[in-house]
């Protein structure tokens, strides 16, 4: 049985994210994701400029004048959230842990999908598949997703994104909008991301903490690699140490950026020290503008 204080937090997160979905992302979400295809809407009389290929010859023959078929975009989507819960996400130096931030973003996306009457599913992963919830609709389903993103206790420690993407392709029988939420401390990503993005519309959400960019000047600090358990010490009072760390992290960020560009995957970078709503809105606006032009 779930303790009352946990149920209260689940309810509070659900209310918060549902309001965000309704007040901030409602119109943006609907305008940036294309449906799975076209569905028949109606037959109407031919007008100058209509495509010849759209003429309904059976109706035309019966009516004695040309009619065309009108199609509309089929709106129902399948949304899949892939949530990294490896040990490197159990970290944060300001405001919140990366995992908690990722969980709340997952909840916002699920609430937005549900508000648009789309099905939404969840894959929680580390170096193994921790939890799979098949895509469905409804308030009770969304509450289950929120609960799992907030309180699932992972068994694995490391990050295996290729494994998670392979599992996605096995359990998802139709094209989906895929939000891959991770800090991307992983390797061997190019081929799995390329394959997944050909079948689905993959969006990478990178969760970052300020320490993922640079070290504070805080003297000698002991570090433990969350995924390998390796321990080491750095003298952060030395500028050379901080500069070397900053350059290494900048190089890693550029490598990831080049990877996402090469695999044609849209990315959203969200920092634990900032509000995530601004980053999500910027992404939606960019996507909407690109769709309008394309």
C-alpha positions, 0 to 999 in steps of 0.5 A, a space after each residue: 500500500 502506498 503511504 499517504 504522503 507519497 499519494 499526496 505528492 503524486 496528486 500534487 505533481 499530477 495537478 501541477 503538470 496537468 495545469 501546465 499542459 492545459 495553460 501553457 502547452 495545450 495549443 503548442 503541443 497540438 500544432 507541432 506533431 503530425 498525425 499518423 496519416 490521412 483519413 477520409 473526411 467527406 466528398 465535395 463538388 470539384 473546384 478549380 485547382 483541386 487535384 485530379 487524383 482526388 476525384 471520386 470517380 464512383 460519385 462523379 459517375 452517379 452525380 454526372 459532375 465531378 466530386 473529390 474526396 477530402 481527407 484530413 490529418 489523422 490526429 491520434 498519436 502514440 507518445 512514448 516516454 523513455 526515462 533514464 533512471 541510472 545512477 548518474 541521474 540521481 544527482 543535483 547541486 541546485 534546486 532538484 535532482 536530475 531524476 526528479 526533474 526528468 520525472 516531472 517533465 515526463 508527467 507534463 508530456 503525459 498530461 499534454 498527450 492525454 489532453 490531446 486524446 493521444 495514447 501515451 506509454 512509458 519505458 523506464 530504463 537503466 542498464 536494463 528495462 526497469 518498467 514498461 507501461 503500454 500506451 493508453 489513455 485516461 486519467 487513471 493511466 496518467 496517474 499510474 505513469 506519474 507514480 512510476 516516474 516519481 517512485 520506481 526504485 531502479 535495479 540497474 546502475 548504468 545507462 544503456 540507451 541502445 538497449 532501450 531503443 531496441 526494446 522500444 522497437 520490439 514493443 511498439 507496433 506503430 510509429 510514435 513520438 518518442 521523448 528520450 529523457 536522459 543525461 546521455 552518459 552513454 556510448 554507441 548511440 549513432 546507429 540505434 538513434 538512426 534506426 529509431 528515428 527512421 521509424 519514429 519521431 525521436 526527440 532527445 531531452 538532455 537533463 543537465 546540472 551546472 556541474 555537467 558544465 564546470 566545477 565550482 572553486 571548492 577546494 579538494 572534492 571527492 567524487 564517485 562515478 555514480 555508474 561505475 563506483 570509481 572514486 577520485 579526488 580533484 583540487 577544484 581550487 586550481 584553475 588548471 583543473 577547472 579549465 581542463 574539466 570545463 573543456 572536457 565537458 564542452 567537448 562532450 556537449 559538442 560531440 552529443 550535438 554533432 551526434 543529434 545533428 547527424 541522426 536528425 534528432 531534435 533536442 531539448 536541453 533542460 538545466 536543473 537550475 532553470 525552469 523547464 517550461 521556457 525550454 519546452 516552449 522554445 522547442 514547441 515554437 521552433 517545431 511549429 515554425 519549421 512545420 509551417 515552412 515545411 
